């Protein structure tokens, strides 16, 4: 995930994901697994790789349904 903040590995963050039309969103606790900085056409971009912590089955079902609708 692209981020302006350089979160260190192991930090737990709360992330809210939503679909473009705003009809659905989900907030989850995630652990930063790694951080990267890469050169992109617009300059240096940094981001983090996240591991989801404790996603419940209802949220998983909602993510699956949202992916079908917005794919």
N, C-alpha and C positions, 0 to 999 in steps of 0.2 A: 504494500500500500504506500502510495506517495505521501510524504509528510514534510512540513517545513521544520519540524523539530527532530533533532537527532536522539531518539530514544535509545538507551543502552539495552543490550541483551539482558533478558530476565525480568525487565520491568513489566508490570501488569497494567494494562490500560483498558478503558471502556471505549468501545467503538460503536457508532450507530451507522447502520447500513440502510439505505432506502432505494426504492425504485425511482426512475427519473420523473414519473408523474406525481410522486409524493403520496400515492395511495397505500403504501405499505412501508414499514420500517421495523428494524430489529436492533436492539442494543445488546452487546455481548461483552463479557470480560475476555480479554485476549492477552497472551504473553508474547512479548517481543522475542523472537528466536534469532533473528539476525538483522543487521542494518547494512544498507548499501548506498553508495554515491556513484552515479553514472553520468557520463557526458551525453547530453541530449541536444537536439537542434536548438532548443531555447536556453541552453546553458547547463550547468550542473543541477542534477535532480537527486534528491535523496529519498529513501523509502525504507520500509521495514517489512520483514516477513513475520506473520503472526500465526500463533496457534490458538484456536478457540478453546476456552475453558468452560466446561459445564453447559454446553448448549443442550437445552431440553428437547424432548421429542416434538413438542408442539412447535417450537421455533424451527426445528429441522423440517417439519411438514410444511410450514409457511414458506421457508426458503425454497423448497422443492416446487411448490405451487407457483410462487412468484417467478421462478426461472422458466417454467413452462409458459406462463402468460407473456413474459417479456423477452423471450428468446428470439 
